[in-house]
């Protein structure tokens, strides 16, 4: 297992600063560790997403291009 030597007390901000000093490879490992946890997504949220996906498939012309929309913001 890789080890990292930290010479700071770890407040949240300090932890963020420590992570910024890591290599891209190690940052990705941390990202994977955080986001690969089992997440409990409420059924209500899952239902909303599935409904929106179905609407997009039925009527794809209703979708907007993000690049165009972001320029209007």
C-alpha positions in Angstrom: 0.0 0.0 0.0 1.3 3.5 -0.9 1.9 5.8 2.0 1.9 9.6 2.1 3.8 11.6 4.6 1.8 14.7 5.8 3.4 17.4 7.9 0.2 19.2 8.8 -2.7 19.0 11.2 -5.7 18.0 9.2 -8.6 20.5 9.2 -10.8 20.2 6.2 -9.0 23.1 4.4 -5.6 21.6 5.2 -6.7 18.2 3.9 -7.8 19.9 0.7 -4.4 21.6 0.4 -2.7 18.2 1.0 -4.8 16.5 -1.7 -3.9 19.3 -4.1 -0.2 18.4 -3.6 -0.8 14.7 -4.7 0.0 13.4 -8.1 -2.9 13.1 -10.6 -2.8 9.3 -10.1 -3.2 9.6 -6.3 -6.0 12.2 -6.7 -7.9 9.8 -8.9 -7.5 7.0 -6.3 -9.0 9.3 -3.7 -11.8 10.3 -6.0 -12.6 6.7 -6.7 -12.6 5.8 -3.0 -15.0 8.6 -2.3 -17.4 8.1 -5.2 -17.3 4.3 -5.3 -19.1 3.9 -2.0 -22.5 2.4 -2.1 -24.9 5.4 -2.2 -28.5 5.1 -1.2 -30.4 7.1 -3.8 -33.9 7.6 -2.7 -36.5 5.9 -4.9 -38.3 9.2 -5.5 -35.0 10.6 -7.0 -34.5 7.5 -9.1 -38.1 7.7 -10.4 -37.5 11.4 -11.4 -34.4 10.5 -13.3 -36.0 7.6 -15.1 -39.0 9.7 -16.0 -36.7 12.4 -17.5 -34.7 9.8 -19.4 -37.9 8.4 -20.9 -39.1 11.9 -21.9 -35.7 12.6 -23.6 -36.0 9.4 -25.6 -39.5 10.1 -26.6 -38.8 13.7 -27.6 -35.1 14.3 -28.1 -35.6 17.7 -29.8 -36.7 19.1 -26.5 -33.1 18.7 -25.2 -30.8 21.7 -25.2 -27.1 21.8 -26.0 -25.2 22.6 -22.9 -22.5 24.7 -24.7 -25.3 27.0 -26.1 -27.2 27.1 -22.8 -24.1 27.9 -20.7 -23.4 30.9 -22.9 -26.9 32.3 -22.2 -26.3 32.2 -18.4 
